[in-house]
Amino acid sequence: MTEHRRILLDGAVVDVVRDGDRLRAADGREVLADDAVHLPPVVPSKIIAVHLNHRSRVTEFGTKLPAAPTYFHKPTSSLNAHHGAVVRPEGCKWLNYEGEIAIVIGRVTRNVSPKEAADHIAGYTIANDFGLHDFRDTDAGSMLRVKGSDTLCPLGPGLVEDWDFRGKAIRTLVNGEVRQEGSTDEMEWDMHYLVADIARTITLFPGDVLLSGTPAGSRPVRPGDVVSVEVDGLGTLTNDIVAGPVPIRTDVGAQPTESEEVLSTALGGDWEFRGVRPPRRS
């Protein structure tokens, strides 16, 4: 497998290849991977995410999978990178991690079968599909602010080619403690299916990203927490949670809420029906 990364090297954006613990540019310059300033490994024209796919997540919510996948869109302005800061805006409490695997498109893709989709995938990377659930009541199902606010789409550290997604473990850790643990084998729809499904009506371009869903265990984090997502063969994506320096404006738009739907989603299901008292967040 070959792993490509994008970093800042001597003030310029440079594509590098990982060689053990070092990153090597085409001109021969090298830097230790741990010392590099990482950028998202790809520059997509769009980021599309599936709502529910892992069976453990479906069980956690006490619901059923739809007959076919449903999706939402994260704007490219939400992109973030390995070791990038994820901002929880002042006035918001319910920022959740969601460790995922991201599919990266390698060629123009339209109207392909699941079998053909494999030839249209450049590789895979790790994603953390952060959600700001304080706005869940006000986005009318689009999840635009919930999932699309700035910094809420870390990708990385690199794009790995020739990676077989079958039978791979995915784990999310908060401050070193495992909070999510699942496998690609519990996905209802695999990577090839998702690409073929979207490409029926939406043309995918090289660099476009599809997020493939998260296992059970998504919970809120707060400023000061360190969140890492580990995937077998793809490495580890790590991000720090920081507090936003200014509050959400109150002179425009709907304000953050703390309804039963917000709390139920943030805390992993219908807590109010299980007699669970929601924790205080700060």
Accessible surface in RSA format (square Angstrom, percent):
REM  Atomic radii and reference values for relative SASA: ProtOr
REM  Chains: A
REM  Algorithm: Lee & Richards
REM  Probe-radius: 1.40
REM  Slices: 20
REM RES _ NUM      All-atoms   Total-Side   Main-Chain    Non-polar    All polar
REM                ABS   REL    ABS   REL    ABS   REL    ABS   REL    ABS   REL
RES MET A   1   145.64  75.4  69.12  45.7  76.52 182.2  66.59  56.6  79.05 104.7
RES THR A   2    52.11  37.1  48.21  48.9   3.90   9.3  18.21  24.5  33.89  51.2
RES GLU A   3    15.20   8.7  12.32   9.3   2.88   6.8   6.23  12.1   8.97   7.3
RES HIS A   4    62.59  34.2  62.24  43.3   0.35   0.9  47.78  49.2  14.81  17.2
RES ARG A   5    21.99   9.2  20.60  10.5   1.39   3.3   0.70   1.0  21.29  12.9
RES ARG A   6    42.37  17.8  42.37  21.6   0.00   0.0  10.00  13.7  32.36  19.6
RES ILE A   7     0.35   0.2   0.35   0.3   0.00   0.0   0.35   0.2   0.00   0.0
RES LEU A   8    74.01  41.2  63.63  45.5  10.38  26.1  63.73  44.8  10.28  27.7
RES LEU A   9    20.94  11.7  19.58  14.0   1.36   3.4  20.86  14.7   0.08   0.2
RES ASP A  10   119.89  84.0  73.05  72.7  46.83 110.7  38.08  89.6  81.81  81.6
RES GLY A  11    76.27  94.1   0.00   N/A  76.27  94.1  36.26  99.5  40.01  89.6
RES ALA A  12    51.36  47.2  46.08  71.1   5.29  12.0  51.36  72.3   0.00   0.0
RES VAL A  13    84.84  55.8  57.44  52.0  27.39  66.0  57.44  49.9  27.39  74.3
RES VAL A  14    20.47  13.5  17.52  15.9   2.95   7.1  20.47  17.8   0.00   0.0
RES ASP A  15   101.49  71.1  88.40  88.0  13.09  31.0  32.71  77.0  68.78  68.6
RES VAL A  16     3.54   2.3   0.46   0.4   3.08   7.4   3.04   2.6   0.50   1.4
RES VAL A  17    60.70  39.9  60.48  54.7   0.23   0.6  60.48  52.5   0.23   0.6
RES ARG A  18   102.26  42.9  85.43  43.5  16.83  40.1   6.57   9.0  95.69  58.0
RES ASP A  19    73.65  51.6  64.49  64.2   9.15  21.6  14.24  33.5  59.41  59.2
RES GLY A  20    49.32  60.8   0.00   N/A  49.32  60.8  38.37 105.3  10.95  24.5
RES ASP A  21    98.32  68.9  88.35  87.9   9.97  23.6  41.85  98.5  56.47  56.3
RES ARG A  22    88.97  37.4  88.97  45.4   0.00   0.0  30.28  41.4  58.69  35.6
RES LEU A  23     0.55   0.3   0.00   0.0   0.55   1.4   0.00   0.0   0.55   1.5
RES ARG A  24    95.19  40.0  91.22  46.5   3.97   9.5  37.21  50.9  57.98  35.1
RES ALA A  25     4.94   4.5   1.56   2.4   3.38   7.7   1.88   2.7   3.06   8.1
RES ALA A  26   116.94 107.5  68.54 105.8  48.40 110.1  81.69 115.0  35.25  93.4
RES ASP A  27    97.77  68.5  56.58  56.3  41.19  97.4  49.31 116.0  48.47  48.3
RES GLY A  28    46.77  57.7   0.00   N/A  46.77  57.7  28.72  78.8  18.05  40.4
RES ARG A  29    91.75  38.5  84.11  42.9   7.63  18.2  57.65  78.8  34.10  20.7
RES GLU A  30    68.37  39.3  40.85  30.9  27.51  65.5  12.01  23.2  56.36  46.0
RES VAL A  31    29.55  19.4  25.95  23.5   3.60   8.7  29.55  25.7   0.00   0.0
RES LEU A  32    70.12  39.1  67.88  48.6   2.24   5.6  67.88  47.7   2.24   6.0
RES ALA A  33    14.57  13.4  11.13  17.2   3.44   7.8  11.27  15.9   3.30   8.7
RES ASP A  34   134.66  94.3 107.91 107.4  26.75  63.3  30.54  71.9 104.12 103.8
RES ASP A  35    98.00  68.6  69.93  69.6  28.07  66.4  23.57  55.5  74.43  74.2
RES ALA A  36    14.03  12.9   0.00   0.0  14.03  31.9   2.94   4.1  11.09  29.4
RES VAL A  37    87.91  57.8  83.48  75.6   4.43  10.7  87.25  75.8   0.66   1.8
RES HIS A  38    13.69   7.5   1.36   0.9  12.33  31.6   1.17   1.2  12.52  14.6
RES LEU A  39    37.77  21.0  37.12  26.6   0.65   1.6  37.12  26.1   0.65   1.7
RES PRO A  40    21.81  15.9  21.81  19.9   0.00   0.0  21.81  18.0   0.00   0.0
RES PRO A  41     9.96   7.3   0.00   0.0   9.96  36.2   0.00   0.0   9.96  61.9
RES VAL A  42    13.89   9.1   9.79   8.9   4.10   9.9  13.37  11.6   0.52   1.4
RES VAL A  43   103.85  68.3  84.49  76.5  19.36  46.7  84.67  73.6  19.18  52.0
RES PRO A  44     8.06   5.9   0.09   0.1   7.97  29.0   0.32   0.3   7.74  48.1
RES SER A  45    72.34  61.1  39.29  52.4  33.05  76.1  48.28 102.8  24.06  33.7
RES LYS A  46    32.55  15.9  32.49  19.9   0.06   0.1  24.68  22.2   7.86   8.4
RES ILE A  47     0.00   0.0   0.00   0.0   0.00   0.0   0.00   0.0   0.00   0.0
RES ILE A  48    12.01   6.8  11.52   8.6   0.49   1.2  11.52   8.3   0.49   1.3
RES ALA A  49     0.29   0.3   0.12   0.2   0.17   0.4   0.29   0.4   0.00   0.0
RES VAL A  50     3.04   2.0   0.39   0.4   2.65   6.4   0.39   0.3   2.65   7.2
RES HIS A  51    67.55  36.9  47.47  33.0  20.08  51.4  41.86  43.1  25.69  29.9
RES LEU A  52    40.93  22.8  37.52  26.8   3.41   8.6  38.53  27.1   2.39   6.4
RES ASN A  53     0.70   0.5   0.00   0.0   0.70   1.7   0.00   0.0   0.70   0.7
RES HIS A  54     3.11   1.7   3.11   2.2   0.00   0.0   0.28   0.3   2.83   3.3
RES ARG A  55   110.17  46.3 109.38  55.8   0.79   1.9  54.66  74.7  55.50  33.6
RES SER A  56    40.03  33.8  29.20  39.0  10.83  24.9  36.23  77.1   3.80   5.3
RES ARG A  57    13.03   5.5  13.03   6.6   0.00   0.0   1.97   2.7  11.05   6.7
RES VAL A  58    13.48   8.9  13.48  12.2   0.00   0.0  13.48  11.7   0.00   0.0
RES THR A  59   108.43  77.1  91.87  93.1  16.56  39.5  71.36  95.8  37.07  56.0
RES GLU A  60    33.30  19.1  15.97  12.1  17.33  41.3  23.19  44.8  10.11   8.3
RES PHE A  61    43.68  21.9  34.89  21.6   8.79  22.9  35.91  21.8   7.78  22.3
RES GLY A  62    69.01  85.1   0.00   N/A  69.01  85.1  34.51  94.7  34.49  77.2
RES THR A  63    65.50  46.6  44.96  45.6  20.54  49.0  24.90  33.4  40.61  61.4
RES LYS A  64   179.17  87.4 164.55 101.0  14.62  34.8 110.02  99.0  69.16  73.7
RES LEU A  65    45.05  25.1  21.38  15.3  23.67  59.5  21.38  15.0  23.67  63.7
RES PRO A  66    55.37  40.4  38.21  34.8  17.16  62.4  50.30  41.5   5.08  31.6
RES ALA A  67   111.71 102.7  67.73 104.5  43.98 100.0  80.33 113.1  31.38  83.1
RES ALA A  68    47.35  43.5  43.55  67.2   3.80   8.6  43.55  61.3   3.80  10.1
RES PRO A  69    11.55   8.4   0.00   0.0  11.55  42.0   0.00   0.0  11.55  71.8
RES THR A  70    67.49  48.0  62.77  63.6   4.72  11.2  56.65  76.1  10.84  16.4
RES TYR A  71    55.45  25.9  30.11  17.1  25.34  65.9  30.27  22.7  25.18  31.0
RES PHE A  72    15.23   7.6   4.32   2.7  10.91  28.4  15.12   9.2   0.11   0.3
RES HIS A  73    89.94  49.2  85.31  59.3   4.64  11.9  65.53  67.5  24.42  28.4
RES LYS A  74     0.00   0.0   0.00   0.0   0.00   0.0   0.00   0.0   0.00   0.0
RES PRO A  75    31.69  23.1  30.61  27.9   1.08   3.9  31.69  26.2   0.00   0.0
RES THR A  76    56.62  40.3  47.91  48.6   8.71  20.7  15.36  20.6  41.26  62.4
RES SER A  77    77.18  65.2  52.58  70.2  24.61  56.7  50.61 107.8  26.57  37.2
RES SER A  78     0.00   0.0   0.00   0.0   0.00   0.0   0.00   0.0   0.00   0.0
RES LEU A  79    41.76  23.3  22.06  15.8  19.69  49.5  22.06  15.5  19.69  53.0
RES ASN A  80    18.36  12.7  13.03  12.6   5.32  12.8   6.85  16.5  11.50  11.1
RES ALA A  81     7.83   7.2   7.60  11.7   0.23   0.5   7.60  10.7   0.23   0.6
RES HIS A  82    23.54  12.9  20.18  14.0   3.36   8.6   5.06   5.2  18.47  21.5
RES HIS A  83   106.51  58.2  85.04  59.1  21.47  54.9  60.08  61.9  46.43  54.0
RES GLY A  84    16.96  20.9   0.00   N/A  16.96  20.9  16.92  46.4   0.04   0.1
RES ALA A  85    46.67  42.9  34.84  53.8  11.83  26.9  35.29  49.7  11.38  30.2
RES VAL A  86     0.00   0.0   0.00   0.0   0.00   0.0   0.00   0.0   0.00   0.0
RES VAL A  87    42.10  27.7  40.34  36.5   1.77   4.3  40.34  35.0   1.77   4.8
RES ARG A  88    25.53  10.7  24.36  12.4   1.17   2.8   0.00   0.0  25.53  15.5
RES PRO A  89    25.75  18.8  24.29  22.1   1.47   5.3  25.21  20.8   0.54   3.4
RES GLU A  90    87.15  50.0  80.13  60.6   7.03  16.7  33.54  64.9  53.61  43.8
RES GLY A  91    56.97  70.3   0.00   N/A  56.97  70.3  36.42  99.9  20.55  46.0
RES CYS A  92     3.49   2.6   0.00   0.0   3.49   8.2   0.00   0.0   3.49   3.8
RES LYS A  93    81.70  39.9  81.70  50.1   0.00   0.0  44.49  40.0  37.21  39.6
RES TRP A  94     3.93   1.6   3.93   1.9   0.00   0.0   3.55   1.9   0.38   0.6
RES LEU A  95     0.00   0.0   0.00   0.0   0.00   0.0   0.00   0.0   0.00   0.0
RES ASN A  96     0.16   0.1   0.16   0.2   0.00   0.0   0.00   0.0   0.16   0.2
RES TYR A  97     0.09   0.0   0.09   0.1   0.00   0.0   0.00   0.0   0.09   0.1
RES GLU A  98    11.45   6.6  11.45   8.7   0.00   0.0   0.00   0.0  11.45   9.3
RES GLY A  99     0.07   0.1   0.00   N/A   0.07   0.1   0.07   0.2   0.00   0.0
RES GLU A 100     1.93   1.1   1.93   1.5   0.00   0.0   0.00   0.0   1.93   1.6
RES ILE A 101     3.04   1.7   2.51   1.9   0.52   1.3   2.51   1.8   0.52   1.4
RES ALA A 102     0.00   0.0   0.00   0.0   0.00   0.0   0.00   0.0   0.00   0.0
RES ILE A 103     0.00   0.0   0.00   0.0   0.00   0.0   0.00   0.0   0.00   0.0
RES VAL A 104     1.35   0.9   1.35   1.2   0.00   0.0   1.35   1.2   0.00   0.0
RES ILE A 105     1.31   0.7   0.00   0.0   1.31   3.2   0.00   0.0   1.31   3.6
RES GLY A 106    34.89  43.0   0.00   N/A  34.89  43.0  11.47  31.5  23.42  52.5
RES ARG A 107   124.23  52.2 122.56  62.5   1.67   4.0  38.90  53.2  85.33  51.7
RES VAL A 108    85.84  56.5  73.14  66.2  12.70  30.6  73.14  63.6  12.70  34.4
RES THR A 109     0.00   0.0   0.00   0.0   0.00   0.0   0.00   0.0   0.00   0.0
RES ARG A 110   112.88  47.4  95.03  48.4  17.85  42.5  33.50  45.8  79.37  48.1
RES ASN A 111   116.57  80.4  98.62  95.3  17.94  43.2  12.60  30.3 103.97 100.5
RES VAL A 112    21.49  14.1  10.88   9.8  10.61  25.6  13.22  11.5   8.27  22.4
RES SER A 113    46.56  39.3  38.45  51.3   8.10  18.7  40.52  86.3   6.04   8.5
RES PRO A 114    62.52  45.6  62.01  56.5   0.51   1.9  62.41  51.5   0.12   0.7
RES LYS A 115   183.89  89.7 166.12 101.9  17.76  42.3 117.20 105.5  66.69  71.0
RES GLU A 116    91.21  52.4  88.12  66.7   3.08   7.3  34.23  66.2  56.98  46.5
RES ALA A 117     0.00   0.0   0.00   0.0   0.00   0.0   0.00   0.0   0.00   0.0
RES ALA A 118    43.38  39.9  28.97  44.7  14.41  32.8  29.39  41.4  13.99  37.1
RES ASP A 119   105.13  73.6  85.28  84.9  19.85  46.9  18.71  44.0  86.42  86.2
RES HIS A 120    20.06  11.0  19.58  13.6   0.48   1.2  10.18  10.5   9.89  11.5
RES ILE A 121    26.40  15.0   4.89   3.6  21.50  51.8   5.35   3.9  21.05  57.1
RES ALA A 122    36.05  33.1  18.32  28.3  17.73  40.3  28.04  39.5   8.01  21.2
RES GLY A 123     2.66   3.3   0.00   N/A   2.66   3.3   2.66   7.3   0.00   0.0
RES TYR A 124    11.75   5.5  11.75   6.7   0.00   0.0   8.43   6.3   3.32   4.1
RES THR A 125     0.40   0.3   0.08   0.1   0.32   0.8   0.32   0.4   0.08   0.1
RES ILE A 126     0.42   0.2   0.29   0.2   0.13   0.3   0.29   0.2   0.13   0.4
RES ALA A 127     0.16   0.1   0.16   0.2   0.00   0.0   0.16   0.2   0.00   0.0
RES ASN A 128     0.74   0.5   0.74   0.7   0.00   0.0   0.00   0.0   0.74   0.7
RES ASP A 129     1.04   0.7   0.90   0.9   0.14   0.3   0.14   0.3   0.90   0.9
RES PHE A 130     0.00   0.0   0.00   0.0   0.00   0.0   0.00   0.0   0.00   0.0
RES GLY A 131     0.07   0.1   0.00   N/A   0.07   0.1   0.00   0.0   0.07   0.1
RES LEU A 132     1.59   0.9   1.59   1.1   0.00   0.0   1.59   1.1   0.00   0.0
RES HIS A 133     1.92   1.1   1.92   1.3   0.00   0.0   1.67   1.7   0.25   0.3
RES ASP A 134     3.53   2.5   3.53   3.5   0.00   0.0   0.00   0.0   3.53   3.5
RES PHE A 135    10.58   5.3  10.58   6.6   0.00   0.0  10.58   6.4   0.00   0.0
RES ARG A 136    61.76  25.9  52.07  26.5   9.69  23.1   5.92   8.1  55.84  33.8
RES ASP A 137    56.56  39.6  25.26  25.1  31.30  74.0  20.11  47.3  36.45  36.4
RES THR A 138    39.37  28.0  15.19  15.4  24.18  57.6  22.06  29.6  17.31  26.2
RES ASP A 139    11.17   7.8   4.22   4.2   6.96  16.5   5.17  12.2   6.01   6.0
RES ALA A 140   105.37  96.9  59.91  92.5  45.46 103.4  80.16 112.9  25.21  66.8
RES GLY A 141    62.78  77.4   0.00   N/A  62.78  77.4  40.29 110.6  22.48  50.4
RES SER A 142    61.12  51.6  44.76  59.7  16.36  37.7  50.60 107.8  10.52  14.7
RES MET A 143    14.91   7.7  14.91   9.9   0.00   0.0  14.14  12.0   0.78   1.0
RES LEU A 144    97.17  54.1  95.57  68.4   1.60   4.0  96.30  67.6   0.87   2.3
RES ARG A 145    88.86  37.3  88.00  44.9   0.86   2.1  42.02  57.4  46.85  28.4
RES VAL A 146     0.22   0.1   0.22   0.2   0.00   0.0   0.22   0.2   0.00   0.0
RES LYS A 147     6.73   3.3   6.73   4.1   0.00   0.0   1.01   0.9   5.72   6.1
RES GLY A 148     6.42   7.9   0.00   N/A   6.42   7.9   0.74   2.0   5.69  12.7
RES SER A 149    29.00  24.5  19.97  26.6   9.03  20.8  20.91  44.5   8.08  11.3
RES ASP A 150    96.52  67.6  89.46  89.0   7.06  16.7  27.16  63.9  69.36  69.2
RES THR A 151    30.07  21.4  28.88  29.3   1.19   2.8  29.07  39.0   1.00   1.5
RES LEU A 152     0.93   0.5   0.93   0.7   0.00   0.0   0.93   0.7   0.00   0.0
RES CYS A 153     0.07   0.1   0.07   0.1   0.00   0.0   0.00   0.0   0.07   0.1
RES PRO A 154     0.00   0.0   0.00   0.0   0.00   0.0   0.00   0.0   0.00   0.0
RES LEU A 155     0.13   0.1   0.00   0.0   0.13   0.3   0.00   0.0   0.13   0.4
RES GLY A 156     0.28   0.4   0.00   N/A   0.28   0.4   0.19   0.5   0.10   0.2
RES PRO A 157     4.66   3.4   4.32   3.9   0.34   1.2   4.52   3.7   0.14   0.9
RES GLY A 158     0.77   0.9   0.00   N/A   0.77   0.9   0.02   0.1   0.74   1.7
RES LEU A 159    20.07  11.2  20.07  14.4   0.00   0.0  20.07  14.1   0.00   0.0
RES VAL A 160     3.41   2.2   3.41   3.1   0.00   0.0   3.41   3.0   0.00   0.0
RES GLU A 161    57.58  33.1  57.58  43.6   0.00   0.0   8.45  16.3  49.13  40.1
RES ASP A 162   127.33  89.2  90.40  90.0  36.93  87.3  36.41  85.7  90.91  90.7
RES TRP A 163    11.45   4.6   1.07   0.5  10.39  24.4   1.81   1.0   9.64  15.6
RES ASP A 164    70.97  49.7  61.87  61.6   9.10  21.5  31.86  75.0  39.11  39.0
RES PHE A 165    11.11   5.6  11.11   6.9   0.00   0.0  11.11   6.7   0.00   0.0
RES ARG A 166   135.34  56.8 125.10  63.8  10.25  24.4  57.49  78.6  77.86  47.2
RES GLY A 167    45.77  56.4   0.00   N/A  45.77  56.4  18.24  50.1  27.53  61.7
RES LYS A 168    43.91  21.4  43.83  26.9   0.08   0.2  26.52  23.9  17.38  18.5
RES ALA A 169    25.62  23.6  24.31  37.5   1.32   3.0  24.59  34.6   1.03   2.7
RES ILE A 170     1.61   0.9   1.58   1.2   0.03   0.1   1.58   1.1   0.03   0.1
RES ARG A 171    57.02  23.9  56.72  28.9   0.30   0.7  14.57  19.9  42.44  25.7
RES THR A 172     0.37   0.3   0.37   0.4   0.00   0.0   0.00   0.0   0.37   0.6
RES LEU A 173    25.67  14.3  25.31  18.1   0.36   0.9  25.31  17.8   0.36   1.0
RES VAL A 174     2.75   1.8   2.15   1.9   0.61   1.5   2.15   1.9   0.61   1.6
RES ASN A 175    91.03  62.8  56.06  54.2  34.96  84.2  36.61  88.1  54.42  52.6
RES GLY A 176    64.99  80.1   0.00   N/A  64.99  80.1  33.86  92.9  31.13  69.7
RES GLU A 177   103.50  59.4  97.96  74.1   5.54  13.2  37.65  72.8  65.85  53.8
RES VAL A 178    70.22  46.2  49.96  45.2  20.27  48.8  49.96  43.4  20.27  55.0
RES ARG A 179    90.91  38.2  69.19  35.3  21.72  51.7  23.99  32.8  66.92  40.6
RES GLN A 180     2.78   1.6   0.70   0.5   2.08   5.0   2.76   5.9   0.02   0.0
RES GLU A 181   118.71  68.2  89.05  67.4  29.66  70.6  30.24  58.5  88.47  72.2
RES GLY A 182    12.82  15.8   0.00   N/A  12.82  15.8   9.82  27.0   2.99   6.7
RES SER A 183    34.66  29.3  34.27  45.7   0.39   0.9  30.08  64.0   4.59   6.4
RES THR A 184     9.91   7.0   0.77   0.8   9.14  21.8   0.92   1.2   8.99  13.6
RES ASP A 185    97.34  68.2  74.83  74.5  22.50  53.2  33.51  78.9  63.83  63.7
RES GLU A 186    32.70  18.8  30.08  22.8   2.62   6.2  24.94  48.2   7.77   6.3
RES MET A 187    14.46   7.5   2.68   1.8  11.78  28.0   1.25   1.1  13.21  17.5
RES GLU A 188    75.05  43.1  53.93  40.8  21.11  50.3   1.79   3.5  73.26  59.8
RES TRP A 189    22.26   8.9  20.52   9.9   1.74   4.1  11.01   5.9  11.25  18.3
RES ASP A 190    59.52  41.7  55.34  55.1   4.18   9.9  20.13  47.4  39.39  39.3
RES MET A 191     0.00   0.0   0.00   0.0   0.00   0.0   0.00   0.0   0.00   0.0
RES HIS A 192    30.03  16.4  30.03  20.9   0.00   0.0  12.78  13.2  17.26  20.1
RES TYR A 193    81.09  37.9  80.52  45.8   0.57   1.5  52.08  39.1  29.00  35.7
RES LEU A 194     1.33   0.7   1.33   0.9   0.00   0.0   1.33   0.9   0.00   0.0
RES VAL A 195     0.00   0.0   0.00   0.0   0.00   0.0   0.00   0.0   0.00   0.0
RES ALA A 196     6.33   5.8   5.69   8.8   0.64   1.5   5.96   8.4   0.36   1.0
RES ASP A 197    20.55  14.4  12.24  12.2   8.31  19.7   7.12  16.7  13.43  13.4
RES ILE A 198    11.64   6.6   8.84   6.6   2.80   6.7  11.57   8.3   0.06   0.2
RES ALA A 199     0.00   0.0   0.00   0.0   0.00   0.0   0.00   0.0   0.00   0.0
RES ARG A 200   155.96  65.5 145.57  74.2  10.38  24.7  51.12  69.9 104.84  63.5
RES THR A 201   108.57  77.2  86.14  87.3  22.43  53.5  67.86  91.1  40.72  61.6
RES ILE A 202    70.25  40.0  67.25  50.1   3.00   7.2  70.25  50.6   0.00   0.0
RES THR A 203    43.63  31.0  36.77  37.3   6.86  16.3  17.81  23.9  25.81  39.0
RES LEU A 204     0.25   0.1   0.25   0.2   0.00   0.0   0.25   0.2   0.00   0.0
RES PHE A 205    92.50  46.3  92.50  57.3   0.00   0.0  92.50  56.1   0.00   0.0
RES PRO A 206    73.81  53.8  56.83  51.8  16.98  61.7  57.24  47.3  16.58 103.0
RES GLY A 207    12.71  15.7   0.00   N/A  12.71  15.7  10.16  27.9   2.55   5.7
RES ASP A 208     0.18   0.1   0.18   0.2   0.00   0.0   0.17   0.4   0.01   0.0
RES VAL A 209     0.36   0.2   0.00   0.0   0.36   0.9   0.00   0.0   0.36   1.0
RES LEU A 210     3.47   1.9   3.47   2.5   0.00   0.0   3.47   2.4   0.00   0.0
RES LEU A 211     2.12   1.2   0.00   0.0   2.12   5.3   0.00   0.0   2.12   5.7
RES SER A 212     0.84   0.7   0.84   1.1   0.00   0.0   0.00   0.0   0.84   1.2
RES GLY A 213     1.21   1.5   0.00   N/A   1.21   1.5   0.74   2.0   0.47   1.1
RES THR A 214     6.23   4.4   3.67   3.7   2.56   6.1   3.67   4.9   2.56   3.9
RES PRO A 215     0.84   0.6   0.84   0.8   0.00   0.0   0.84   0.7   0.00   0.0
RES ALA A 216    27.64  25.4  23.01  35.5   4.63  10.5  23.17  32.6   4.47  11.8
RES GLY A 217    12.66  15.6   0.00   N/A  12.66  15.6  12.39  34.0   0.27   0.6
RES SER A 218     0.03   0.0   0.03   0.0   0.00   0.0   0.00   0.0   0.03   0.0
RES ARG A 219    73.76  31.0  73.76  37.6   0.00   0.0  27.16  37.1  46.60  28.2
RES PRO A 220    11.79   8.6   4.17   3.8   7.63  27.7   4.17   3.4   7.63  47.4
RES VAL A 221     0.85   0.6   0.60   0.5   0.25   0.6   0.85   0.7   0.00   0.0
RES ARG A 222    83.74  35.2  83.74  42.7   0.00   0.0  29.18  39.9  54.57  33.1
RES PRO A 223    44.01  32.1  25.45  23.2  18.56  67.5  25.97  21.4  18.04 112.1
RES GLY A 224    65.51  80.8   0.00   N/A  65.51  80.8  40.39 110.8  25.12  56.3
RES ASP A 225    21.40  15.0  21.12  21.0   0.28   0.7   0.00   0.0  21.39  21.3
RES VAL A 226    56.88  37.4  55.52  50.3   1.36   3.3  55.52  48.2   1.36   3.7
RES VAL A 227     0.14   0.1   0.00   0.0   0.14   0.3   0.00   0.0   0.14   0.4
RES SER A 228    18.55  15.7  18.48  24.7   0.07   0.2   6.93  14.8  11.62  16.3
RES VAL A 229     0.12   0.1   0.12   0.1   0.00   0.0   0.12   0.1   0.00   0.0
RES GLU A 230    50.53  29.0  50.53  38.2   0.00   0.0   8.25  16.0  42.28  34.5
RES VAL A 231     3.88   2.6   0.00   0.0   3.88   9.3   0.61   0.5   3.27   8.9
RES ASP A 232    54.68  38.3  47.99  47.8   6.69  15.8  21.53  50.7  33.15  33.1
RES GLY A 233    42.65  52.6   0.00   N/A  42.65  52.6  21.77  59.7  20.88  46.8
RES LEU A 234     2.80   1.6   0.29   0.2   2.50   6.3   1.83   1.3   0.96   2.6
RES GLY A 235    39.44  48.6   0.00   N/A  39.44  48.6  34.70  95.2   4.74  10.6
RES THR A 236    51.81  36.9  45.60  46.2   6.21  14.8  26.49  35.6  25.32  38.3
RES LEU A 237     0.70   0.4   0.22   0.2   0.48   1.2   0.22   0.2   0.48   1.3
RES THR A 238    20.32  14.5  20.32  20.6   0.00   0.0  12.01  16.1   8.31  12.6
RES ASN A 239     0.61   0.4   0.40   0.4   0.21   0.5   0.21   0.5   0.40   0.4
RES ASP A 240    61.52  43.1  61.51  61.2   0.01   0.0  15.89  37.4  45.63  45.5
RES ILE A 241     2.67   1.5   0.00   0.0   2.67   6.4   0.00   0.0   2.67   7.2
RES VAL A 242    52.42  34.5  50.09  45.3   2.33   5.6  52.42  45.5   0.00   0.0
RES ALA A 243    64.32  59.1  45.75  70.6  18.57  42.2  45.75  64.4  18.57  49.2
RES GLY A 244     7.31   9.0   0.00   N/A   7.31   9.0   1.81   5.0   5.50  12.3
RES PRO A 245   121.26  88.4  88.44  80.6  32.82 119.3  98.90  81.7  22.36 139.0
RES VAL A 246   104.28  68.6 100.17  90.7   4.11   9.9 100.20  87.1   4.08  11.1
RES PRO A 247    81.30  59.3  73.55  67.1   7.74  28.1  73.70  60.8   7.60  47.2
RES ILE A 248    49.09  27.9  41.55  31.0   7.54  18.2  44.53  32.1   4.56  12.4
RES ARG A 249   158.45  66.5 147.49  75.2  10.95  26.1  64.59  88.3  93.86  56.9
RES THR A 250   115.38  82.1  88.23  89.4  27.15  64.7  55.55  74.6  59.83  90.4
RES ASP A 251    95.61  67.0  59.42  59.1  36.20  85.6  48.42 114.0  47.19  47.1
RES VAL A 252    99.92  65.7  87.86  79.5  12.05  29.0  95.96  83.4   3.95  10.7
RES GLY A 253    62.25  76.8   0.00   N/A  62.25  76.8  35.30  96.9  26.95  60.3
RES ALA A 254    46.86  43.1  25.48  39.3  21.38  48.6  36.39  51.2  10.48  27.7
RES GLN A 255    60.77  34.0  55.14  40.3   5.63  13.4  51.02 108.6   9.76   7.4
RES PRO A 256    36.20  26.4  15.50  14.1  20.70  75.2  15.68  12.9  20.52 127.5
RES THR A 257    48.83  34.7  39.95  40.5   8.88  21.2  47.26  63.5   1.57   2.4
RES GLU A 258    85.11  48.9  62.15  47.0  22.96  54.7  26.92  52.1  58.20  47.5
RES SER A 259    41.98  35.5  29.66  39.6  12.32  28.4  41.43  88.2   0.55   0.8
RES GLU A 260   110.97  63.7 105.95  80.2   5.03  12.0  37.63  72.8  73.34  59.9
RES GLU A 261    96.20  55.2  87.30  66.0   8.91  21.2  37.55  72.6  58.65  47.9
RES VAL A 262     0.00   0.0   0.00   0.0   0.00   0.0   0.00   0.0   0.00   0.0
RES LEU A 263    19.63  10.9  19.63  14.0   0.00   0.0  19.63  13.8   0.00   0.0
RES SER A 264    11.80  10.0  11.80  15.8   0.00   0.0   7.06  15.0   4.74   6.6
RES THR A 265    14.15  10.1  13.84  14.0   0.30   0.7   4.74   6.4   9.41  14.2
RES ALA A 266     0.00   0.0   0.00   0.0   0.00   0.0   0.00   0.0   0.00   0.0
RES LEU A 267    21.29  11.9  15.34  11.0   5.95  15.0  15.34  10.8   5.95  16.0
RES GLY A 268     1.07   1.3   0.00   N/A   1.07   1.3   0.00   0.0   1.07   2.4
RES GLY A 269     0.59   0.7   0.00   N/A   0.59   0.7   0.59   1.6   0.00   0.0
RES ASP A 270    61.60  43.1  60.36  60.1   1.24   2.9   8.77  20.6  52.83  52.7
RES TRP A 271    26.44  10.6  26.44  12.8   0.00   0.0  26.44  14.1   0.00   0.0
RES GLU A 272    51.91  29.8  26.97  20.4  24.94  59.4  20.29  39.3  31.62  25.8
RES PHE A 273   159.41  79.8 123.89  76.7  35.53  92.4 129.40  78.5  30.02  85.9
RES ARG A 274   138.58  58.2 105.37  53.7  33.21  79.1  69.50  95.0  69.08  41.9
RES GLY A 275    74.51  91.9   0.00   N/A  74.51  91.9  40.13 110.1  34.38  77.0
RES VAL A 276    72.57  47.8  65.17  59.0   7.40  17.8  69.26  60.2   3.31   9.0
RES ARG A 277   212.51  89.2 191.75  97.7  20.76  49.4  69.40  94.9 143.11  86.7
RES PRO A 278    40.49  29.5  28.72  26.2  11.77  42.8  28.72  23.7  11.77  73.2
RES PRO A 279    69.49  50.6  55.15  50.3  14.34  52.1  64.82  53.5   4.67  29.0
RES ARG A 280   225.01  94.5 200.64 102.3  24.37  58.0  84.70 115.8 140.31  85.0
RES ARG A 281    37.16  15.6  23.75  12.1  13.41  31.9   0.43   0.6  36.73  22.3
RES SER A 282    90.27  76.3  67.20  89.7  23.07  53.1  66.89 142.4  23.37  32.7
END  Absolute sums over single chains surface
CHAIN  1 A    12528.3       9561.3       2966.9       6941.5       5586.8
END  Absolute sums over all chains
TOTAL         12528.3       9561.3       2966.9       6941.5       5586.8
